[in-house]
Amino acid sequence: MKAILGQVMREFYEFGIPPDVQSRDVEIPEKRNVATVVTGMRRTGKTYVTYQRMRALVDSGVPLERIVHVNFDDDRLKNLSLEHLRLVGEIHAELFPDAARQNCWYFLDELQDVPAWELYARRLLDSHLVQLCLTGSSSKLLSREIATQMRGRALDVEVFPLSFAEFLRFNSLADAPPLEPHSARTAGLLHHAMGRYLDEGGFPDVQGETPRVRVKMLQEYVDAVLYRDVIERHDVPSAQALRYTLDYLKDNFAHKVSTRAISAVLAQAGVSANREAISDYLDWLEEAYLVYRVPLRTDSAAIRRMNPDKYYFVDTGLARATTSKLDAARGWLLENLVFLALRRGDNIVEYYNTKKGGEVDFHVTDRTSKRRRLVQVAWEMSTEPTRRRELSALRDARLETGVENCTVVTWDDDFETDGIAVVPAWKWCLREAERG
């Protein structure tokens, strides 16, 4: 096994860091004696985020010899055990004895495939010479398990599909977000790019593919999550019930979803699943980073439990590729897109019901500053009934919550009324990117 592991490690130094690493707006925090754990759904680009960090280290003067990278998903390392892991440091020291005596950066992909991996990870941290970064699929490297296995010695970094600003750079549409005020030409180009982004989504590997290939790839991503991260991991007794639950979410994303409603649909289809099982399915799909839930904004835990959550997909392109709805879902897609931009930030995202029965899509609280915002999403505000409905809900929520920062994100409209900013999606997303 030492010879095989040595071959895998030498290949990294022979080929080096891939030259085609695209810049992502993801920070890899580093703290002494604490591991950085990069999580997220499959194919979001977690490994390339670590390549970006490696490139930054080399550019700052750190020799490549002080960087250790091993992908344990390599089929040659399939039968690796905990005892074999000590060979990583041994082989590195044999290859670069001087570098091994200094502070080194270890980037280990899919380490969780090795039984009892956390013992080795903690041993590395105790050496005081290793800055450890782990990446892995969500099937075995979930946030709550990291906290347990690493005993509080891990910083969790979640990687999403490309943001709109990243999408522009990735597709060479803009090197950096254009500064306001935008010219008419720039605004037109950005509006067109937002149309592409809404339809295609932000998974890196699907960029530039034909619609047919892109849809096929995104559907395969969903199948991989469903079977590898949920069914295999949790030994799901009824794959059919799980699939029907996911189908329900596909047709009802950006809407309130209850286990009672899903159970009724499954019963009509002749599929047996109680509400407790459906609740587990929803939890597992969220754990796999395929969907995200948004609860009701309330200070009462009991009221929150009594009200259904809203669900959003990890990517609008993925949602579009898997839903049966097309143009009718464009407003839902826009709401999903806005949610993802808010979720990328360090925000608590909830929905809000007014006392008059209106709804505000997002009540947003910055985790650090505790500043709050209200964000409403509407495809268009040109008709009087839509304008009245969306704005009245915001005005009522503003009075009830005391939150003055209110925004309506639309597709085209751009104006301000009664202290409420109505902003087109492309402009709003770029402003969110500037927030960091």
C-alpha positions in Angstrom: 0.0 0.0 0.0 2.9 2.4 0.7 4.1 2.1 -2.9 0.6 2.9 -4.3 0.0 5.8 -1.9 3.5 7.1 -2.8 2.6 7.0 -6.5 -0.6 8.9 -5.9 1.2 11.6 -3.9 4.1 11.9 -6.4 1.6 12.5 -9.2 0.5 15.7 -7.5 4.0 17.1 -7.4 4.6 16.0 -10.9 1.5 17.6 -12.4 1.1 20.4 -9.9 -1.9 22.5 -9.3 -4.3 22.5 -12.3 -3.7 25.6 -14.4 -7.4 26.2 -15.2 -8.6 27.1 -11.7 -11.4 29.6 -11.8 -11.6 32.3 -9.1 -14.4 31.7 -6.7 -15.7 34.0 -4.0 -15.1 31.5 -1.3 -12.8 32.1 1.6 -10.9 29.2 3.2 -10.5 30.3 6.9 -7.4 28.9 8.7 -6.9 28.7 12.4 -4.1 27.0 14.3 -5.0 23.5 15.5 -8.4 23.7 13.8 -9.3 21.9 10.5 -11.2 23.6 7.7 -13.9 21.4 6.3 -15.3 22.2 2.8 -18.8 20.9 2.3 -21.6 21.3 -0.2 -23.5 19.3 -2.8 -21.7 17.1 -5.3 -20.2 18.9 -8.3 -20.3 22.4 -6.8 -16.5 22.7 -7.1 -15.3 22.0 -3.6 -12.0 20.5 -4.8 -11.3 23.4 -7.1 -11.9 25.8 -4.2 -9.0 24.1 -2.4 -6.9 24.3 -5.5 -7.5 28.0 -5.4 -6.2 28.1 -1.9 -3.1 26.1 -2.9 -2.5 28.5 -5.8 -2.7 31.5 -3.4 -0.2 29.8 -1.0 2.3 29.2 -3.9 1.8 32.7 -5.1 2.6 34.0 -1.6 5.9 32.1 -1.6 5.0 28.8 0.0 6.9 26.0 -1.9 4.7 23.3 -3.4 6.7 20.8 -1.4 5.1 22.1 1.8 1.6 21.3 0.4 0.3 17.7 0.7 -2.7 16.7 -1.4 -4.3 13.3 -1.5 -7.6 12.3 -3.1 -8.8 9.3 -1.2 -11.5 8.7 -3.7 -8.8 7.4 -6.1 -9.7 3.8 -6.9 -6.1 2.7 -6.1 -6.7 3.7 -2.5 -10.0 1.8 -2.1 -8.8 -0.5 0.7 -7.0 2.1 2.8 -7.2 1.7 6.6 -6.5 4.0 9.5 -3.1 2.4 9.9 -2.2 3.2 6.4 -2.9 7.0 6.9 0.3 7.4 8.9 2.1 6.7 5.6 1.0 10.0 4.2 3.4 11.9 6.5 6.1 9.3 6.2 6.1 9.4 2.4 6.0 13.2 2.4 9.1 13.3 4.7 10.9 10.9 2.4 10.2 13.0 -0.6 10.9 16.4 1.0 12.6 16.0 4.3 13.4 19.7 4.7 9.8 20.8 3.9 8.4 18.1 6.3 10.1 19.8 9.2 8.3 23.1 8.6 4.7 24.1 8.7 2.7 22.3 6.0 -0.7 22.5 4.5 -2.6 19.2 4.1 -5.5 19.1 1.6 -7.2 15.7 1.9 -10.2 14.9 -0.4 -12.7 12.3 0.7 -10.7 11.3 3.8 -14.0 10.2 5.4 -14.0 7.2 3.1 -11.3 5.7 5.5 -12.8 4.2 8.7 -12.0 6.2 11.8 -10.6 9.0 9.7 -11.3 11.5 12.5 -8.6 10.0 14.7 -6.0 10.6 12.0 -7.3 14.2 11.5 -7.1 15.0 15.1 -3.6 13.5 15.3 -2.5 15.8 12.5 -3.9 18.9 14.3 -2.1 17.9 17.5 1.2 17.9 15.6 1.1 21.7 15.5 2.9 21.6 12.1 -0.1 20.9 9.9 -2.9 23.2 8.7 -5.6 20.7 7.7 -8.3 21.2 5.0 -10.8 18.4 4.3 -13.3 18.1 1.5 -15.8 15.4 0.9 -19.1 14.4 -0.4 -22.2 15.2 1.7 -23.0 11.5 2.0 -20.5 11.0 4.8 -19.2 14.5 5.7 -22.2 16.3 7.1 -21.9 19.5 9.2 -23.4 17.9 12.4 -21.1 14.9 12.1 -18.1 17.1 11.7 -18.9 18.8 15.0 -19.1 15.4 16.7 -16.2 13.7 15.2 -13.8 16.7 15.3 -14.9 17.7 18.8 -15.2 21.4 18.0 -11.9 21.6 16.1 -13.4 22.3 12.7 -14.5 25.3 10.7 -17.2 24.4 8.2 -17.2 26.2 4.8 -20.2 25.5 2.5 -19.6 25.7 -1.3 -22.6 26.6 -3.5 -22.9 26.6 -7.3 -21.7 29.8 -8.9 -23.2 33.1 -7.8 -24.2 35.5 -10.5 -20.9 37.5 -10.1 -19.0 34.2 -10.4 -21.1 33.2 -13.4 -20.1 36.4 -15.2 -16.4 35.7 -14.6 -16.6 32.0 -15.4 -18.3 32.6 -18.7 -16.0 35.6 -19.5 -19.0 38.0 -19.5 -17.3 40.3 -17.0 -14.0 40.2 -15.2 -15.5 42.0 -12.2 -19.0 43.2 -11.4 -19.4 46.5 -13.2 -19.7 49.5 -10.9 -22.9 51.6 -10.7 -24.2 53.6 -12.3 -24.4 51.2 -15.3 -24.7 52.4 -18.9 -27.7 51.3 -20.9 -25.4 48.9 -22.9 -24.0 47.4 -19.7 -27.4 47.0 -18.1 -28.7 45.3 -21.3 -25.8 42.8 -21.3 -26.2 42.1 -17.6 -29.9 41.6 -18.0 -29.3 39.1 -20.8 -26.7 37.3 -18.7 -29.2 37.0 -15.8 -31.6 35.3 -18.2 -28.9 32.7 -18.9 -28.0 32.3 -15.3 -31.6 31.8 -14.3 -32.1 29.0 -16.8 -28.6 27.4 -16.8 -27.7 27.7 -13.1 -24.3 27.8 -11.6 -22.9 24.2 -11.5 -19.4 24.7 -12.9 -19.2 21.7 -15.2 -22.4 22.4 -17.1 -21.3 25.9 -18.2 -21.1 26.1 -21.9 -22.8 22.9 -22.6 -25.8 22.5 -25.0 -29.2 22.6 -23.3 -29.7 18.8 -23.9 -26.3 17.9 -22.3 -26.8 20.4 -19.5 -30.2 19.0 -18.6 -28.9 15.4 -18.7 -26.0 16.3 -16.5 -28.1 18.1 -13.9 -30.6 15.2 -13.8 -27.7 12.8 -13.2 -26.5 15.1 -10.3 -29.9 14.7 -8.7 -29.8 10.9 -9.1 -26.3 10.7 -7.6 -27.5 12.6 -4.5 -30.7 10.6 -4.2 -29.0 7.2 -4.4 -25.5 7.7 -3.0 -26.2 10.4 -0.4 -29.7 9.4 0.8 -30.7 5.9 -0.2 -27.4 4.1 0.4 -26.5 6.2 3.4 -29.8 5.8 5.3 -30.8 2.4 3.9 -34.1 3.9 2.8 -36.8 1.1 2.9 -38.9 2.7 0.2 -37.0 4.4 -2.6 -40.3 5.0 -4.4 -41.7 7.0 -1.5 -38.5 9.0 -1.3 -38.7 9.7 -5.1 -42.3 10.8 -4.9 -41.4 13.1 -2.0 -38.6 14.7 -4.2 -41.1 14.9 -7.1 -43.5 16.8 -4.9 -40.7 19.3 -4.0 -39.8 19.7 -7.7 -43.4 20.8 -8.4 -43.7 23.0 -5.3 -40.3 24.6 -4.7 -40.6 28.2 -3.3 -43.9 27.1 -1.8 -45.0 26.0 1.7 -44.7 22.3 2.0 -46.1 20.1 4.7 -45.7 16.4 5.4 -49.5 16.1 5.5 -49.8 17.3 1.9 -47.0 15.0 0.7 -48.6 12.1 2.5 -51.9 12.7 0.8 -50.3 12.9 -2.6 -48.4 9.6 -2.0 -51.6 7.9 -0.8 -53.4 8.9 -4.0 -50.6 7.4 -6.0 -50.9 4.2 -3.9 -47.5 4.7 -2.2 -47.4 4.0 1.5 -45.4 6.4 3.7 -46.3 7.9 7.1 -45.6 11.5 7.9 -42.6 10.6 10.2 -40.9 8.9 7.3 -41.6 11.8 4.9 -40.1 14.2 7.5 -37.0 12.0 7.5 -36.8 12.2 3.7 -37.0 16.0 3.8 -34.2 16.1 6.4 -32.0 13.8 4.4 -32.5 15.7 1.2 -31.5 18.9 3.1 -28.5 17.2 4.7 -27.3 16.3 1.2 -27.5 20.0 0.2 -30.0 19.3 -2.5 -32.7 21.4 -1.0 -33.0 24.1 1.7 -35.9 24.8 4.0 -37.0 28.3 5.1 -39.1 28.4 8.3 -41.7 31.0 9.5 -40.3 34.0 11.2 -41.6 33.9 14.8 -40.2 33.9 18.3 -42.5 31.0 19.3 -41.1 27.5 18.6 -44.5 26.0 18.9 -46.0 28.3 16.2 -43.0 27.6 14.0 -43.6 23.8 14.3 -47.3 24.3 13.5 -46.5 26.2 10.3 -45.1 24.6 7.1 -41.6 25.4 5.8 -40.8 26.6 2.3 -38.3 24.7 0.3 -35.8 25.8 -2.3 -33.3 23.9 -4.6 -29.6 24.4 -4.5 -29.6 25.7 -8.0 -32.1 27.2 -10.4 -30.7 25.4 -13.4 -31.1 22.1 -11.5 -34.7 23.0 -10.6 -35.5 23.9 -14.2 -33.9 20.7 -15.5 -36.0 18.5 -13.2 -39.4 20.3 -12.9 -42.3 19.6 -15.3 -43.2 23.3 -15.1 -41.7 25.8 -17.6 -42.8 29.4 -18.1 -45.3 29.1 -15.2 -42.4 28.5 -12.8 -40.3 31.6 -13.8 -41.5 33.5 -10.7 -40.6 30.6 -8.5 -37.2 30.3 -10.2 -36.5 34.0 -9.5 -37.6 33.5 -5.9 -35.3 30.5 -5.6 -32.4 32.5 -7.1 -32.9 35.3 -4.6 -33.0 32.8 -1.7 -29.7 31.3 -2.8 -28.0 34.8 -3.0 -29.2 35.4 0.6 -28.2 31.9 1.8 -24.6 32.4 0.4 -24.3 35.3 2.8 -24.0 34.8 6.5 -27.7 35.2 7.0 -30.6 33.7 8.8 -33.4 33.5 6.2 -37.1 33.1 7.1 -40.4 34.0 5.6 -42.9 36.3 7.3 -46.7 36.3 7.6 -48.4 39.6 8.4 -51.3 39.9 10.7 -53.5 40.7 7.8 -52.6 37.5 6.0 -50.0 38.8 3.6 -46.6 37.2 3.1 -43.1 38.5 2.7 -40.9 36.0 1.0 -37.8 36.7 3.1 -37.1 38.1 6.6 -33.2 38.3 6.6 -31.0 38.6 9.6 -27.3 39.1 9.3 -25.7 36.7 11.8 -22.8 39.0 12.6 -24.3 42.5 12.7 -27.9 41.4 13.5 -29.2 43.9 11.0 -32.5 42.8 9.4 -34.0 43.2 6.0 -37.3 42.4 4.3 -37.0 41.1 0.7 -40.0 40.4 -1.5 -39.8 38.7 -4.9 -42.1 39.5 -7.8 -41.6 38.7 -11.5 -43.1 42.0 -12.5 -44.7 45.0 -10.8 -46.3 46.6 -13.9 -49.9 45.6 -13.1 -51.7 47.4 -10.4 -53.0 44.3 -8.5 -49.5 42.8 -8.3 -48.0 46.1 -7.2 -50.7 46.6 -4.5 -50.3 43.0 -3.2 -46.5 42.9 -3.0 -46.1 46.4 -1.6 -48.9 46.2 1.0 -47.5 43.0 2.4 -44.1 44.8 2.8 -45.6 47.9 4.3 -47.5 45.8 6.9 -44.4 43.8 7.7 -42.4 46.9 8.1 -44.8 48.3 10.6 -45.1 45.1 12.5 -41.4 44.3 12.7 -39.8 47.7 12.7 -37.5 46.7 9.8 -36.9 49.7 7.6 -34.7 48.1 4.9 -37.3 46.8 2.4 -36.7 45.6 -1.2 -38.7 44.1 -4.0 -36.6 42.0 -6.4 -38.1 41.9 -9.9 -37.1 40.9 -13.4 -37.3 44.3 -15.1 -38.7 47.0 -12.8 -36.3 49.6 -11.2 -37.8 52.4 -9.1 -38.4 53.4 -5.5 -41.7 54.1 -3.7 -42.5 54.9 -0.1 -39.0 54.0 0.9 -39.1 50.6 -0.7 -36.5 49.9 -3.4 -37.8 47.9 -6.4 -34.7 46.4 -8.1 -34.1 44.1 -11.1 -32.6 40.8 -10.2 -29.2 41.3 -12.1 -28.6 44.6 -10.2 -29.7 43.2 -6.8 -27.5 40.1 -7.2 -24.4 42.2 -7.9 -25.1 44.3 -4.9 -25.4 41.2 -2.7 -22.0 40.1 -4.1 -20.5 43.4 -2.9 -21.9 42.8 0.6 -19.7 39.7 0.8 
